[in-house]
C-alpha cells in the first residue's frame, strides 16, 4: 500500500460530529472523575486532538 493510500484510508469525523463527540466524552469524563484520579480533561482532550482516529473509534458507539 502506498503512503497516499494509507492516508486516504484513515477514518475521521466531520467537524460537527467531532465537536458533538468531544462534548459527550467531556461530560462523561467529568461525571466519572472518581475513575480518573490524577488525570484531567485537558490531558485527554490533547490526546484525542493528536489522534483523530481515536475519536472515530469512540464515535461508533456514542453517536
N, CA, C and O atoms as CSV, one atom per row, in Angstrom:
chain,resi,resn,atom,element,x,y,z
A,1,UNK,N,N,0.845,-1.177,0.000
A,1,UNK,CA,C,0.000,0.000,0.000
A,1,UNK,C,C,0.893,1.244,0.000
A,1,UNK,O,O,1.864,1.324,0.752
A,2,UNK,N,N,0.556,2.193,-0.838
A,2,UNK,CA,C,1.365,3.408,-0.907
A,2,UNK,C,C,1.020,4.340,0.229
A,2,UNK,O,O,-0.007,4.190,0.890
A,3,UNK,N,N,1.890,5.301,0.447
A,3,UNK,CA,C,1.663,6.282,1.513
A,3,UNK,C,C,0.367,7.056,1.272
A,3,UNK,O,O,-0.368,7.345,2.216
A,4,UNK,N,N,0.089,7.387,0.023
A,4,UNK,CA,C,-1.130,8.121,-0.301
A,4,UNK,C,C,-2.368,7.287,0.035
A,4,UNK,O,O,-3.336,7.823,0.575
A,5,UNK,N,N,-2.356,5.995,-0.272
A,5,UNK,CA,C,-3.485,5.128,0.046
A,5,UNK,C,C,-3.682,4.999,1.544
A,5,UNK,O,O,-4.818,4.954,2.016
A,6,UNK,N,N,-2.596,4.940,2.299
A,6,UNK,CA,C,-2.704,4.827,3.742
A,6,UNK,C,C,-3.403,6.040,4.329
A,6,UNK,O,O,-4.273,5.898,5.189
A,7,UNK,N,N,-3.035,7.227,3.876
A,7,UNK,CA,C,-3.650,8.431,4.425
A,7,UNK,C,C,-5.115,8.542,4.025
A,7,UNK,O,O,-5.915,9.076,4.794
A,8,UNK,N,N,-5.489,8.058,2.852
A,8,UNK,CA,C,-6.887,8.138,2.439
A,8,UNK,C,C,-7.744,7.099,3.158
A,8,UNK,O,O,-8.968,7.233,3.188
A,9,UNK,N,N,-7.126,6.066,3.739
A,9,UNK,CA,C,-7.866,5.048,4.469
A,9,UNK,C,C,-8.150,5.453,5.913
A,9,UNK,O,O,-8.939,4.787,6.583
A,10,UNK,N,N,-7.539,6.515,6.409
A,10,UNK,CA,C,-7.774,6.946,7.777
A,10,UNK,C,C,-9.196,7.482,7.888
A,10,UNK,O,O,-9.653,8.252,7.044
A,11,UNK,N,N,-9.883,7.061,8.945
A,11,UNK,CA,C,-11.263,7.491,9.127
A,11,UNK,C,C,-11.300,8.603,10.148
A,11,UNK,O,O,-10.743,8.476,11.238
A,12,UNK,N,N,-11.949,9.685,9.799
A,12,UNK,CA,C,-12.107,10.822,10.696
A,12,UNK,C,C,-13.531,11.329,10.593
A,12,UNK,O,O,-14.209,11.129,9.585
A,13,UNK,N,N,-13.969,11.983,11.646
A,13,UNK,CA,C,-15.313,12.550,11.682
A,13,UNK,C,C,-15.341,13.923,11.039
A,13,UNK,O,O,-14.330,14.624,10.991
A,14,UNK,N,N,-16.509,14.296,10.548
A,14,UNK,CA,C,-16.681,15.663,10.071
A,14,UNK,C,C,-16.618,16.570,11.304
A,14,UNK,O,O,-16.940,16.125,12.405
A,15,UNK,N,N,-16.211,17.822,11.140
A,15,UNK,CA,C,-16.018,18.708,12.299
A,15,UNK,C,C,-17.222,18.812,13.239
A,15,UNK,O,O,-17.040,18.858,14.456
A,16,UNK,N,N,-18.440,18.851,12.708
A,16,UNK,CA,C,-19.616,18.989,13.562
A,16,UNK,C,C,-19.793,17.754,14.457
A,16,UNK,O,O,-20.075,17.881,15.648
A,17,UNK,N,N,-19.628,16.582,13.887
A,17,UNK,CA,C,-19.765,15.346,14.649
A,17,UNK,C,C,-18.614,15.202,15.642
A,17,UNK,O,O,-18.797,14.684,16.744
A,18,UNK,N,N,-17.439,15.659,15.247
A,18,UNK,CA,C,-16.270,15.590,16.136
A,18,UNK,C,C,-16.508,16.441,17.387
A,18,UNK,O,O,-16.205,16.012,18.500
A,19,UNK,N,N,-17.053,17.651,17.200
A,19,UNK,CA,C,-17.342,18.520,18.337
A,19,UNK,C,C,-18.437,17.923,19.219
A,19,UNK,O,O,-18.369,18.008,20.445
A,20,UNK,N,N,-19.427,17.331,18.599
A,20,UNK,CA,C,-20.506,16.685,19.351
A,20,UNK,C,C,-19.943,15.531,20.187
A,20,UNK,O,O,-20.291,15.378,21.358
A,21,UNK,N,N,-19.085,14.736,19.585
A,21,UNK,CA,C,-18.481,13.622,20.300
A,21,UNK,C,C,-17.598,14.104,21.449
A,21,UNK,O,O,-17.653,13.545,22.545
A,22,UNK,N,N,-16.789,15.128,21.214
A,22,UNK,CA,C,-15.931,15.653,22.274
A,22,UNK,C,C,-16.760,16.173,23.449
A,22,UNK,O,O,-16.365,16.011,24.604
A,23,UNK,N,N,-17.895,16.789,23.166
A,23,UNK,CA,C,-18.772,17.269,24.243
A,23,UNK,C,C,-19.332,16.096,25.051
A,23,UNK,O,O,-19.414,16.169,26.277
A,24,UNK,N,N,-19.715,15.022,24.369
A,24,UNK,CA,C,-20.224,13.831,25.054
A,24,UNK,C,C,-19.130,13.213,25.911
A,24,UNK,O,O,-19.361,12.870,27.070
A,25,UNK,N,N,-17.944,13.072,25.341
A,25,UNK,CA,C,-16.834,12.470,26.084
A,25,UNK,C,C,-16.447,13.310,27.294
A,25,UNK,O,O,-16.153,12.768,28.360
A,26,UNK,N,N,-16.447,14.633,27.134
A,26,UNK,CA,C,-16.102,15.513,28.249
A,26,UNK,C,C,-17.131,15.371,29.374
A,26,UNK,O,O,-16.759,15.285,30.544
A,27,UNK,N,N,-18.408,15.347,29.033
A,27,UNK,CA,C,-19.461,15.207,30.043
A,27,UNK,C,C,-19.329,13.881,30.781
A,27,UNK,O,O,-19.468,13.827,32.003
A,28,UNK,N,N,-19.062,12.820,30.041
A,28,UNK,CA,C,-18.904,11.503,30.676
A,28,UNK,C,C,-17.665,11.474,31.557
A,28,UNK,O,O,-17.681,10.901,32.646
A,29,UNK,N,N,-16.591,12.093,31.082
A,29,UNK,CA,C,-15.349,12.147,31.856
A,29,UNK,C,C,-15.586,12.875,33.170
A,29,UNK,O,O,-15.201,12.387,34.233
A,30,UNK,N,N,-16.221,14.045,33.099
A,30,UNK,CA,C,-16.461,14.848,34.301
A,30,UNK,C,C,-17.442,14.160,35.258
A,30,UNK,O,O,-17.324,14.310,36.474
A,31,UNK,N,N,-18.394,13.417,34.725
A,31,UNK,CA,C,-19.353,12.701,35.556
A,31,UNK,C,C,-18.671,11.575,36.335
A,31,UNK,O,O,-19.124,11.208,37.419
A,32,UNK,N,N,-17.604,11.035,35.794
A,32,UNK,CA,C,-16.921,9.887,36.388
A,32,UNK,C,C,-15.500,10.219,36.816
A,32,UNK,O,O,-14.591,9.410,36.629
A,33,UNK,N,N,-15.302,11.398,37.386
A,33,UNK,CA,C,-13.959,11.827,37.807
A,33,UNK,C,C,-13.315,10.850,38.787
A,33,UNK,O,O,-12.089,10.741,38.832
A,34,UNK,N,N,-14.114,10.151,39.559
A,34,UNK,CA,C,-13.556,9.195,40.516
A,34,UNK,C,C,-12.791,8.063,39.822
A,34,UNK,O,O,-11.977,7.395,40.459
A,35,UNK,N,N,-13.035,7.845,38.559
A,35,UNK,CA,C,-12.326,6.814,37.791
A,35,UNK,C,C,-11.033,7.335,37.176
A,35,UNK,O,O,-10.228,6.560,36.661
A,36,UNK,N,N,-10.837,8.647,37.229
A,36,UNK,CA,C,-9.720,9.277,36.524
A,36,UNK,C,C,-8.838,10.078,37.462
A,36,UNK,O,O,-8.465,11.209,37.150
A,37,UNK,N,N,-8.507,9.513,38.590
A,37,UNK,CA,C,-7.699,10.216,39.587
A,37,UNK,C,C,-6.338,10.568,38.980
A,37,UNK,O,O,-5.656,9.717,38.408
A,38,UNK,N,N,-5.963,11.838,39.119
A,38,UNK,CA,C,-4.684,12.305,38.595
A,38,UNK,C,C,-4.695,12.617,37.112
A,38,UNK,O,O,-3.648,12.904,36.533
A,39,UNK,N,N,-5.856,12.565,36.490
A,39,UNK,CA,C,-5.967,12.833,35.063
A,39,UNK,C,C,-7.005,13.923,34.851
A,39,UNK,O,O,-8.097,13.868,35.417
A,40,UNK,N,N,-6.670,14.897,34.049
A,40,UNK,CA,C,-7.599,15.981,33.765
A,40,UNK,C,C,-8.124,15.910,32.344
A,40,UNK,O,O,-7.516,15.281,31.477
A,41,UNK,N,N,-9.259,16.561,32.108
A,41,UNK,CA,C,-9.850,16.562,30.771
A,41,UNK,C,C,-8.881,17.150,29.750
A,41,UNK,O,O,-8.837,16.690,28.610
A,42,UNK,N,N,-8.116,18.147,30.137
A,42,UNK,CA,C,-7.178,18.774,29.191
A,42,UNK,C,C,-6.191,17.749,28.626
A,42,UNK,O,O,-5.841,17.802,27.447
A,43,UNK,N,N,-5.751,16.830,29.461
A,43,UNK,CA,C,-4.827,15.789,29.005
A,43,UNK,C,C,-5.508,14.839,28.018
A,43,UNK,O,O,-4.940,14.480,26.987
A,44,UNK,N,N,-6.714,14.448,28.351
A,44,UNK,CA,C,-7.468,13.543,27.478
A,44,UNK,C,C,-7.780,14.236,26.153
A,44,UNK,O,O,-7.609,13.656,25.080
A,45,UNK,N,N,-8.233,15.470,26.244
A,45,UNK,CA,C,-8.584,16.239,25.051
A,45,UNK,C,C,-7.368,16.396,24.135
A,45,UNK,O,O,-7.487,16.258,22.918
A,46,UNK,N,N,-6.207,16.682,24.714
A,46,UNK,CA,C,-4.985,16.830,23.917
A,46,UNK,C,C,-4.655,15.538,23.181
A,46,UNK,O,O,-4.247,15.582,22.020
A,47,UNK,N,N,-4.822,14.398,23.826
A,47,UNK,CA,C,-4.537,13.117,23.168
A,47,UNK,C,C,-5.532,12.847,22.038
A,47,UNK,O,O,-5.158,12.339,20.981
A,48,UNK,N,N,-6.783,13.188,22.266
A,48,UNK,CA,C,-7.786,12.990,21.218
A,48,UNK,C,C,-7.522,13.908,20.024
A,48,UNK,O,O,-7.691,13.500,18.875
A,49,UNK,N,N,-7.115,15.130,20.293
A,49,UNK,CA,C,-6.787,16.063,19.208
A,49,UNK,C,C,-5.571,15.590,18.423
A,49,UNK,O,O,-5.493,15.785,17.210
A,50,UNK,N,N,-4.625,14.968,19.117
A,50,UNK,CA,C,-3.413,14.483,18.456
A,50,UNK,C,C,-3.670,13.219,17.634
A,50,UNK,O,O,-2.892,12.887,16.740
A,51,UNK,N,N,-4.759,12.520,17.940
A,51,UNK,CA,C,-5.066,11.274,17.258
A,51,UNK,C,C,-6.535,11.259,16.838
A,51,UNK,O,O,-7.361,10.663,17.529
A,52,UNK,N,N,-6.875,11.901,15.724
A,52,UNK,CA,C,-8.272,11.997,15.292
A,52,UNK,C,C,-8.944,10.644,15.096
A,52,UNK,O,O,-10.160,10.532,15.253
A,53,UNK,N,N,-8.181,9.629,14.761
A,53,UNK,CA,C,-8.756,8.299,14.585
A,53,UNK,C,C,-9.361,7.758,15.867
A,53,UNK,O,O,-10.301,6.966,15.818
A,54,UNK,N,N,-8.840,8.170,17.009
A,54,UNK,CA,C,-9.377,7.730,18.295
A,54,UNK,C,C,-10.811,8.216,18.450
A,54,UNK,O,O,-11.656,7.498,18.986
A,55,UNK,N,N,-11.085,9.409,17.993
A,55,UNK,CA,C,-12.455,9.932,18.061
A,55,UNK,C,C,-13.376,9.104,17.177
A,55,UNK,O,O,-14.508,8.813,17.562
A,56,UNK,N,N,-12.906,8.729,16.012
A,56,UNK,CA,C,-13.737,7.935,15.109
A,56,UNK,C,C,-14.096,6.602,15.747
A,56,UNK,O,O,-15.242,6.161,15.651
A,57,UNK,N,N,-13.133,5.954,16.398
A,57,UNK,CA,C,-13.394,4.670,17.047
A,57,UNK,C,C,-14.434,4.819,18.150
A,57,UNK,O,O,-15.313,3.970,18.294
A,58,UNK,N,N,-14.336,5.904,18.937
A,58,UNK,CA,C,-15.311,6.144,20.004
A,58,UNK,C,C,-16.683,6.484,19.444
A,58,UNK,O,O,-17.698,6.152,20.055
A,59,UNK,N,N,-16.728,7.133,18.303
A,59,UNK,CA,C,-17.992,7.600,17.738
A,59,UNK,C,C,-18.890,6.454,17.323
A,59,UNK,O,O,-20.110,6.614,17.285
A,60,UNK,N,N,-18.326,5.315,17.013
A,60,UNK,CA,C,-19.144,4.209,16.501
A,60,UNK,C,C,-20.193,3.767,17.504
A,60,UNK,O,O,-21.219,3.219,17.101
A,61,UNK,N,N,-19.979,3.982,18.787
A,61,UNK,CA,C,-20.996,3.570,19.754
A,61,UNK,C,C,-21.598,4.729,20.533
A,61,UNK,O,O,-22.529,4.516,21.311
A,62,UNK,N,N,-21.100,5.946,20.353
A,62,UNK,CA,C,-21.636,7.084,21.112
A,62,UNK,C,C,-22.566,7.980,20.286
A,62,UNK,O,O,-23.453,8.621,20.849
A,63,UNK,N,N,-22.386,8.034,19.007
A,63,UNK,CA,C,-23.201,8.937,18.181
A,63,UNK,C,C,-24.271,8.176,17.443
A,63,UNK,O,O,-25.051,8.771,16.700
